[in-house]
Structures are given as structure tokens and as C-alpha cells.
Amino acid sequence: MPRPARLNAILDDDAVTRAGRDLIEVGRAFLDGGATFIQLRAKTRPGRWLLDTAERLVSMAEPFHAEIIVNDRADVARLAGAAGVHVGQDDLAPEHVRALIGDGRIIGFSTHAIAQIDDAVRRPIDYVAVGPIFGTGSKDTGYDAVGLTLVQEAARRAAPRGLGVVAIGGITIERAADVIAAGATSVAIISDLLSTGDPRARVAQYLDRLA
């Protein structure tokens, strides 16, 4: 069963725009820094833009042997040849995503509470995302910070099925190792990868810290 790499580098259109950067340029910087698992997240962009962007990222990622995951849009992921899809509680159900993209691609599913984790591990997914772990301004989930205890519970529940656990929300380079120690397979980072103005170097710093 495929699992995400230790660093889930989220290429978030809104965060990149706020930073005054070009999304493709930042995606290339992530790859140059060593990221092998990148999630494209663009909540407000039209489908044509999203497909064109996903196709460019997939093409860019091939020489790096990196995987591109598309947030929400199973149709775009399939057409672009992406490695998989990440969906939330209000998106297309994982069963329907699996029917669209087939068995060879990755599905991640966001959860925010134990009941949602218990439901998630029974579904046809490859990893459970848990969060927000700490307070965050990057991603409005509508949920309060859950802390490391929920990471531990998610890891315990995911282990029998061999599922990965991705922790997201307010994670910084100083906190990342503690999140992995709590049982996460991977940390998903949005704004902190852009915080220094050098996303290539920041990705490399995370990978070094998580090694």
C-alpha cells in the first residue's frame, strides 16, 4: 500500500499568491529542494486552470520521481496522470474517488476527530490526514486544534490496515519531529515552506530535520 513521504509539501494556490510567488515556480523549488510528495491545492480556480497546472506539475515531477496529489478533484487527477487525490469530509466519498481513479493511485482523506478516523480506516484509502494539530491560519477547516493526542490515536487505528497518517495544521520545523514521534507517517506543511522566502532551502531543511 503506498504511503506519503515524510514531508507532504502542500502547494497551496492562496498561500503562494499571498507570498507574491508563481505557483509553478514554487512547485519547481519544492522539487529542487527534494520534495517527493506534493499536493496541489487550489480551491477557487476553474477546472481548466487546475488541469493545465496539474499536467505541468506532473511533467515537472517525473525526472525527480516525485508524486503529485490533487486536492479534491478526482477527475483532474485522473486526466493529468497525477499519483492520487486528497479529499475532505465534504468532498466526493473515497469509494467514489476510487471508482474514478482506480486501484493504482493514492487516496488521502481528511479527519478531525476520533469518530471520523474510525470511519476513515474502513474506507478504500491509503492515508488518513489528521488536523489541525496546532492553530493555523493557512487552512480554514472549521475545526479546533486537535493536538498530538489525536495523532497518536490515528496512528493506533491506522496501523492494523497499514495506512499512513498525515498530520497537518500549524506545524513548523521546530515541531515537525515531535509530530512524527507521536506516530505520524508524514507532516503536511503549507505556509512554513514559504516563510523564509526560499522554498527550495526550506524543503531541504525539513527533509534534513525529518531524516
Secondary structure, 3 states (H helix, E strand, C coil): CCCCCCEEEEEEHHHHHHCCCCHHHHHHHHHHHCCCEEEEECCCCCHHHHHHHHHHHHHHHHHHCCEEEEECCHHHHHHHCCCEEEECCCCCCHHHHHHHHCCCCEEEEEECCHHHHHHHCCCCCCEEEECCCCCCCCCCCCCCCCHHHHHHHHHHHHHHHCCEEEEECCCCCCCHHHHHHCCCCEEEECHHHCCCCCHHHHHHHHHHHHC
